[in-house]
Amino acid sequence: METTLRSFWQFMINTIFKTVHWDEERCSGCLTCYEVCPVGCCLPDPATKKIRVPDQDRCVVCGACVLQCPEGALALM
């Protein structure tokens, strides 16, 4: 049952939302998004100590980074 619900909600998220938007000004560089991303699309930039724009080709739009970002720098679009 839990797997079925998880699959349903993942389907709904991927149907409604197509991408993750990143607001560089709000990003504090905590790298929480990097730690929780299951596919590694939030990569840190060594120069700024913040993430680079999330790799949309690898992103599965799971919302993990959005839910965990303490600054609200990421949003599902």
Chimera marker file (.cmm) of the C-alpha trace (Angstrom):
<marker_set name="trace">
<marker id="1" x="0.000" y="0.000" z="0.000" r="1" g="1" b="0" radius="0.5"/>
<marker id="2" x="2.779" y="2.444" z="0.911" r="1" g="1" b="0" radius="0.5"/>
<marker id="3" x="4.578" y="1.784" z="-2.387" r="1" g="1" b="0" radius="0.5"/>
<marker id="4" x="1.352" y="2.329" z="-4.302" r="1" g="1" b="0" radius="0.5"/>
<marker id="5" x="0.724" y="5.668" z="-2.571" r="1" g="1" b="0" radius="0.5"/>
<marker id="6" x="4.298" y="6.780" z="-3.123" r="1" g="1" b="0" radius="0.5"/>
<marker id="7" x="4.045" y="5.881" z="-6.819" r="1" g="1" b="0" radius="0.5"/>
<marker id="8" x="0.745" y="7.740" z="-7.104" r="1" g="1" b="0" radius="0.5"/>
<marker id="9" x="2.110" y="10.927" z="-5.535" r="1" g="1" b="0" radius="0.5"/>
<marker id="10" x="5.295" y="10.766" z="-7.618" r="1" g="1" b="0" radius="0.5"/>
<marker id="11" x="3.120" y="10.443" z="-10.726" r="1" g="1" b="0" radius="0.5"/>
<marker id="12" x="1.019" y="13.438" z="-9.627" r="1" g="1" b="0" radius="0.5"/>
<marker id="13" x="4.083" y="15.583" z="-8.902" r="1" g="1" b="0" radius="0.5"/>
<marker id="14" x="5.634" y="14.743" z="-12.269" r="1" g="1" b="0" radius="0.5"/>
<marker id="15" x="2.346" y="15.428" z="-14.068" r="1" g="1" b="0" radius="0.5"/>
<marker id="16" x="1.733" y="18.818" z="-12.466" r="1" g="1" b="0" radius="0.5"/>
<marker id="17" x="5.313" y="20.084" z="-12.140" r="1" g="1" b="0" radius="0.5"/>
<marker id="18" x="7.879" y="19.914" z="-14.921" r="1" g="1" b="0" radius="0.5"/>
<marker id="19" x="10.962" y="21.621" z="-13.503" r="1" g="1" b="0" radius="0.5"/>
<marker id="20" x="12.700" y="22.971" z="-10.413" r="1" g="1" b="0" radius="0.5"/>
<marker id="21" x="13.357" y="26.721" z="-10.330" r="1" g="1" b="0" radius="0.5"/>
<marker id="22" x="16.395" y="27.963" z="-8.374" r="1" g="1" b="0" radius="0.5"/>
<marker id="23" x="16.638" y="31.499" z="-6.945" r="1" g="1" b="0" radius="0.5"/>
<marker id="24" x="20.355" y="32.259" z="-6.577" r="1" g="1" b="0" radius="0.5"/>
<marker id="25" x="19.729" y="35.331" z="-4.399" r="1" g="1" b="0" radius="0.5"/>
<marker id="26" x="17.862" y="33.291" z="-1.760" r="1" g="1" b="0" radius="0.5"/>
<marker id="27" x="20.404" y="30.442" z="-1.754" r="1" g="1" b="0" radius="0.5"/>
<marker id="28" x="22.600" y="30.516" z="1.370" r="1" g="1" b="0" radius="0.5"/>
<marker id="29" x="24.952" y="27.782" z="0.185" r="1" g="1" b="0" radius="0.5"/>
<marker id="30" x="23.996" y="25.274" z="2.899" r="1" g="1" b="0" radius="0.5"/>
<marker id="31" x="24.035" y="22.443" z="0.287" r="1" g="1" b="0" radius="0.5"/>
<marker id="32" x="21.055" y="20.661" z="1.840" r="1" g="1" b="0" radius="0.5"/>
<marker id="33" x="19.663" y="20.212" z="-1.676" r="1" g="1" b="0" radius="0.5"/>
<marker id="34" x="22.906" y="18.526" z="-2.709" r="1" g="1" b="0" radius="0.5"/>
<marker id="35" x="22.677" y="16.134" z="0.235" r="1" g="1" b="0" radius="0.5"/>
<marker id="36" x="19.047" y="15.095" z="-0.376" r="1" g="1" b="0" radius="0.5"/>
<marker id="37" x="18.987" y="14.913" z="-4.185" r="1" g="1" b="0" radius="0.5"/>
<marker id="38" x="18.542" y="11.239" z="-5.143" r="1" g="1" b="0" radius="0.5"/>
<marker id="39" x="20.005" y="11.702" z="-8.638" r="1" g="1" b="0" radius="0.5"/>
<marker id="40" x="22.755" y="14.244" z="-7.945" r="1" g="1" b="0" radius="0.5"/>
<marker id="41" x="21.504" y="17.095" z="-10.094" r="1" g="1" b="0" radius="0.5"/>
<marker id="42" x="22.174" y="19.810" z="-7.470" r="1" g="1" b="0" radius="0.5"/>
<marker id="43" x="25.943" y="20.154" z="-7.813" r="1" g="1" b="0" radius="0.5"/>
<marker id="44" x="27.931" y="22.660" z="-5.733" r="1" g="1" b="0" radius="0.5"/>
<marker id="45" x="29.953" y="25.350" z="-7.480" r="1" g="1" b="0" radius="0.5"/>
<marker id="46" x="33.431" y="25.471" z="-5.895" r="1" g="1" b="0" radius="0.5"/>
<marker id="47" x="33.760" y="29.200" z="-6.640" r="1" g="1" b="0" radius="0.5"/>
<marker id="48" x="30.539" y="30.412" z="-4.988" r="1" g="1" b="0" radius="0.5"/>
<marker id="49" x="29.947" y="27.567" z="-2.497" r="1" g="1" b="0" radius="0.5"/>
<marker id="50" x="26.345" y="27.485" z="-3.736" r="1" g="1" b="0" radius="0.5"/>
<marker id="51" x="24.698" y="25.021" z="-6.076" r="1" g="1" b="0" radius="0.5"/>
<marker id="52" x="24.753" y="25.563" z="-9.777" r="1" g="1" b="0" radius="0.5"/>
<marker id="53" x="21.427" y="25.699" z="-11.554" r="1" g="1" b="0" radius="0.5"/>
<marker id="54" x="19.993" y="22.194" z="-11.075" r="1" g="1" b="0" radius="0.5"/>
<marker id="55" x="20.697" y="19.915" z="-14.046" r="1" g="1" b="0" radius="0.5"/>
<marker id="56" x="17.211" y="19.690" z="-15.562" r="1" g="1" b="0" radius="0.5"/>
<marker id="57" x="18.185" y="16.739" z="-17.756" r="1" g="1" b="0" radius="0.5"/>
<marker id="58" x="18.947" y="14.610" z="-14.687" r="1" g="1" b="0" radius="0.5"/>
<marker id="59" x="16.228" y="16.021" z="-12.408" r="1" g="1" b="0" radius="0.5"/>
<marker id="60" x="13.326" y="13.658" z="-11.746" r="1" g="1" b="0" radius="0.5"/>
<marker id="61" x="11.259" y="16.473" z="-10.153" r="1" g="1" b="0" radius="0.5"/>
<marker id="62" x="10.851" y="14.525" z="-6.910" r="1" g="1" b="0" radius="0.5"/>
<marker id="63" x="10.675" y="17.715" z="-4.815" r="1" g="1" b="0" radius="0.5"/>
<marker id="64" x="13.167" y="16.558" z="-2.162" r="1" g="1" b="0" radius="0.5"/>
<marker id="65" x="15.353" y="19.635" z="-2.602" r="1" g="1" b="0" radius="0.5"/>
<marker id="66" x="12.347" y="21.967" z="-2.519" r="1" g="1" b="0" radius="0.5"/>
<marker id="67" x="11.013" y="20.453" z="0.703" r="1" g="1" b="0" radius="0.5"/>
<marker id="68" x="14.372" y="20.553" z="2.477" r="1" g="1" b="0" radius="0.5"/>
<marker id="69" x="15.667" y="23.987" z="1.407" r="1" g="1" b="0" radius="0.5"/>
<marker id="70" x="15.628" y="26.180" z="4.547" r="1" g="1" b="0" radius="0.5"/>
<marker id="71" x="15.775" y="29.396" z="2.496" r="1" g="1" b="0" radius="0.5"/>
<marker id="72" x="13.007" y="28.578" z="0.017" r="1" g="1" b="0" radius="0.5"/>
<marker id="73" x="15.455" y="29.038" z="-2.859" r="1" g="1" b="0" radius="0.5"/>
<marker id="74" x="13.990" y="26.140" z="-4.834" r="1" g="1" b="0" radius="0.5"/>
<marker id="75" x="10.459" y="25.815" z="-6.177" r="1" g="1" b="0" radius="0.5"/>
<marker id="76" x="8.567" y="23.326" z="-8.313" r="1" g="1" b="0" radius="0.5"/>
<marker id="77" x="7.261" y="24.904" z="-11.508" r="1" g="1" b="0" radius="0.5"/>
<link id1="1" id2="2" r="1" g="1" b="0" radius="0.2"/>
<link id1="2" id2="3" r="1" g="1" b="0" radius="0.2"/>
<link id1="3" id2="4" r="1" g="1" b="0" radius="0.2"/>
<link id1="4" id2="5" r="1" g="1" b="0" radius="0.2"/>
<link id1="5" id2="6" r="1" g="1" b="0" radius="0.2"/>
<link id1="6" id2="7" r="1" g="1" b="0" radius="0.2"/>
<link id1="7" id2="8" r="1" g="1" b="0" radius="0.2"/>
<link id1="8" id2="9" r="1" g="1" b="0" radius="0.2"/>
<link id1="9" id2="10" r="1" g="1" b="0" radius="0.2"/>
<link id1="10" id2="11" r="1" g="1" b="0" radius="0.2"/>
<link id1="11" id2="12" r="1" g="1" b="0" radius="0.2"/>
<link id1="12" id2="13" r="1" g="1" b="0" radius="0.2"/>
<link id1="13" id2="14" r="1" g="1" b="0" radius="0.2"/>
<link id1="14" id2="15" r="1" g="1" b="0" radius="0.2"/>
<link id1="15" id2="16" r="1" g="1" b="0" radius="0.2"/>
<link id1="16" id2="17" r="1" g="1" b="0" radius="0.2"/>
<link id1="17" id2="18" r="1" g="1" b="0" radius="0.2"/>
<link id1="18" id2="19" r="1" g="1" b="0" radius="0.2"/>
<link id1="19" id2="20" r="1" g="1" b="0" radius="0.2"/>
<link id1="20" id2="21" r="1" g="1" b="0" radius="0.2"/>
<link id1="21" id2="22" r="1" g="1" b="0" radius="0.2"/>
<link id1="22" id2="23" r="1" g="1" b="0" radius="0.2"/>
<link id1="23" id2="24" r="1" g="1" b="0" radius="0.2"/>
<link id1="24" id2="25" r="1" g="1" b="0" radius="0.2"/>
<link id1="25" id2="26" r="1" g="1" b="0" radius="0.2"/>
<link id1="26" id2="27" r="1" g="1" b="0" radius="0.2"/>
<link id1="27" id2="28" r="1" g="1" b="0" radius="0.2"/>
<link id1="28" id2="29" r="1" g="1" b="0" radius="0.2"/>
<link id1="29" id2="30" r="1" g="1" b="0" radius="0.2"/>
<link id1="30" id2="31" r="1" g="1" b="0" radius="0.2"/>
<link id1="31" id2="32" r="1" g="1" b="0" radius="0.2"/>
<link id1="32" id2="33" r="1" g="1" b="0" radius="0.2"/>
<link id1="33" id2="34" r="1" g="1" b="0" radius="0.2"/>
<link id1="34" id2="35" r="1" g="1" b="0" radius="0.2"/>
<link id1="35" id2="36" r="1" g="1" b="0" radius="0.2"/>
<link id1="36" id2="37" r="1" g="1" b="0" radius="0.2"/>
<link id1="37" id2="38" r="1" g="1" b="0" radius="0.2"/>
<link id1="38" id2="39" r="1" g="1" b="0" radius="0.2"/>
<link id1="39" id2="40" r="1" g="1" b="0" radius="0.2"/>
<link id1="40" id2="41" r="1" g="1" b="0" radius="0.2"/>
<link id1="41" id2="42" r="1" g="1" b="0" radius="0.2"/>
<link id1="42" id2="43" r="1" g="1" b="0" radius="0.2"/>
<link id1="43" id2="44" r="1" g="1" b="0" radius="0.2"/>
<link id1="44" id2="45" r="1" g="1" b="0" radius="0.2"/>
<link id1="45" id2="46" r="1" g="1" b="0" radius="0.2"/>
<link id1="46" id2="47" r="1" g="1" b="0" radius="0.2"/>
<link id1="47" id2="48" r="1" g="1" b="0" radius="0.2"/>
<link id1="48" id2="49" r="1" g="1" b="0" radius="0.2"/>
<link id1="49" id2="50" r="1" g="1" b="0" radius="0.2"/>
<link id1="50" id2="51" r="1" g="1" b="0" radius="0.2"/>
<link id1="51" id2="52" r="1" g="1" b="0" radius="0.2"/>
<link id1="52" id2="53" r="1" g="1" b="0" radius="0.2"/>
<link id1="53" id2="54" r="1" g="1" b="0" radius="0.2"/>
<link id1="54" id2="55" r="1" g="1" b="0" radius="0.2"/>
<link id1="55" id2="56" r="1" g="1" b="0" radius="0.2"/>
<link id1="56" id2="57" r="1" g="1" b="0" radius="0.2"/>
<link id1="57" id2="58" r="1" g="1" b="0" radius="0.2"/>
<link id1="58" id2="59" r="1" g="1" b="0" radius="0.2"/>
<link id1="59" id2="60" r="1" g="1" b="0" radius="0.2"/>
<link id1="60" id2="61" r="1" g="1" b="0" radius="0.2"/>
<link id1="61" id2="62" r="1" g="1" b="0" radius="0.2"/>
<link id1="62" id2="63" r="1" g="1" b="0" radius="0.2"/>
<link id1="63" id2="64" r="1" g="1" b="0" radius="0.2"/>
<link id1="64" id2="65" r="1" g="1" b="0" radius="0.2"/>
<link id1="65" id2="66" r="1" g="1" b="0" radius="0.2"/>
<link id1="66" id2="67" r="1" g="1" b="0" radius="0.2"/>
<link id1="67" id2="68" r="1" g="1" b="0" radius="0.2"/>
<link id1="68" id2="69" r="1" g="1" b="0" radius="0.2"/>
<link id1="69" id2="70" r="1" g="1" b="0" radius="0.2"/>
<link id1="70" id2="71" r="1" g="1" b="0" radius="0.2"/>
<link id1="71" id2="72" r="1" g="1" b="0" radius="0.2"/>
<link id1="72" id2="73" r="1" g="1" b="0" radius="0.2"/>
<link id1="73" id2="74" r="1" g="1" b="0" radius="0.2"/>
<link id1="74" id2="75" r="1" g="1" b="0" radius="0.2"/>
<link id1="75" id2="76" r="1" g="1" b="0" radius="0.2"/>
<link id1="76" id2="77" r="1" g="1" b="0" radius="0.2"/>
</marker_set>
